[in-house]
């Protein structure tokens, strides 16, 4: 009898070990939801990684755009989807600034999602109008100090990442510039090229054509230190210790998705993010792959959301 019990126990232990080692079951089709329009940078990244993920996971991967409410509609769709790994969200840091500045959200940006992987991250660049003689960030901030609102800055809208990042920069530099919100970064960049606004924080790709045309000058980045993609630009942190802003692109699943599946997706996305097809797109904005664990990504999301929420509340920034 003793030998029989030992044999049963051994079989149970072996079965348990095999279950732990068994790979997570991947759905027959995975849908990556992009909460922004086709052709936007997040959409381009999603469509670049989809076929590579399909190869890594041996399944079908499609991309679907669900646009509206600054990304809220698509994000909410994913939050309420089945927790089986068949529906993912690819979005950027604006996912958190939208949540931080909108008083009524249909989901919690931290509790309603399971962070899967960060595709990449990089700084914003700080551009100034070519109609004024500024060539360094220090010159812009010195010009802003004599009196409040002597200079103005443009963004893609109230509550946008660039809006909150510029407010943080104002606080760090002890200046107060006037916010001029636009419907999109391209419109703001066009007005800065014409001299209607003085300064703007943005993705490099949003300013690149006008920089190359000599109508906008880049004076700094929001990186923590000198960035390899922008070797000639000093980081704002050199002038404003402690100030830095990175924008990231990441993938999320609905909260409650099996951890083993999240881990499998994390490993696959980390591999895909450093592939040439992906880095070619990331390089356009000075973004670099970020092969971190899902747990580390989750910690980053919680930390960033708390930061943007504090900025929004302290400056009464709200989007109704």
PEGI-V250938 format. One record per backbone hydrogen bond with DSSP energy under -0.5 kcal/mol. NH is the residue of the N-H (numbers start at 0). CO is the residue of the C=O. If there is no record, write none. Layout:
# PEGI-V250938
NH|CO + NH|CO
This chain:
# PEGI-V250938
4|0 + 5|1 + 6|2 + 7|3 + 8|4 + 9|5 + 10|6 + 11|7 + 12|8 + 13|9 + 14|10 + 15|11 + 16|12 + 17|13 + 18|14 + 19|15 + 20|16 + 21|17 + 29|59 + 30|85 + 31|29 + 31|61 + 32|30 + 32|87 + 33|63 + 34|32 + 34|89 + 39|36 + 43|39 + 44|40 + 45|41 + 46|42 + 47|43 + 48|44 + 49|45 + 50|46 + 51|47 + 52|48 + 53|49 + 54|50 + 55|51 + 56|52 + 57|53 + 58|53 + 59|27 + 61|29 + 63|31 + 65|33 + 65|63 + 67|34 + 70|67 + 71|68 + 72|67 + 73|65 + 74|70 + 75|71 + 76|72 + 77|73 + 78|74 + 79|75 + 80|77 + 83|81 + 87|30 + 88|251 + 89|32 + 90|88 + 90|249 + 92|247 + 94|91 + 95|92 + 96|92 + 97|93 + 98|94 + 99|95 + 100|96 + 101|97 + 102|100 + 104|102 + 108|106 + 111|107 + 113|252 + 114|112 + 115|250 + 116|250 + 118|116 + 118|248 + 119|248 + 120|287 + 121|246 + 123|244 + 124|201 + 125|219 + 126|124 + 126|199 + 127|216 + 128|197 + 129|214 + 131|128 + 136|218 + 138|135 + 139|135 + 140|136 + 141|137 + 142|138 + 143|139 + 144|140 + 145|141 + 148|175 + 149|146 + 152|177 + 153|198 + 154|179 + 159|156 + 163|159 + 164|160 + 165|161 + 166|162 + 167|163 + 168|164 + 169|165 + 170|166 + 171|167 + 172|168 + 173|169 + 174|169 + 177|150 + 179|152 + 180|178 + 181|154 + 183|155 + 183|181 + 187|183 + 188|184 + 189|185 + 190|186 + 191|187 + 192|188 + 193|189 + 194|191 + 195|190 + 196|190 + 197|151 + 198|151 + 199|126 + 200|153 + 201|124 + 205|202 + 206|202 + 206|203 + 207|203 + 209|206 + 210|206 + 211|207 + 212|208 + 213|210 + 214|209 + 215|209 + 216|127 + 218|125 + 219|125 + 220|233 + 221|123 + 229|226 + 230|227 + 232|229 + 233|218 + 235|220 + 236|222 + 237|234 + 238|235 + 239|235 + 242|239 + 244|221 + 246|121 + 248|119 + 249|90 + 250|116 + 251|88 + 252|113 + 253|86 + 254|111 + 256|253 + 257|82 + 260|257 + 261|257 + 262|258 + 263|259 + 264|260 + 265|261 + 266|262 + 267|263 + 268|264 + 269|265 + 270|266 + 271|267 + 272|268 + 273|269 + 273|270 + 274|271 + 277|274 + 278|274 + 279|275 + 280|277 + 281|277 + 282|278 + 283|280 + 284|281 + 285|282 + 286|281 + 287|120 + 289|117 + 289|118 + 291|289 + 296|292 + 297|293 + 298|294 + 299|295 + 300|296 + 301|297 + 302|298 + 303|299 + 304|300 + 305|301 + 306|302 + 307|303 + 308|304 + 309|305 + 310|306 + 311|307 + 312|308 + 313|309 + 314|310 + 315|312 + 316|311 + 317|315 + 318|100 + 319|317
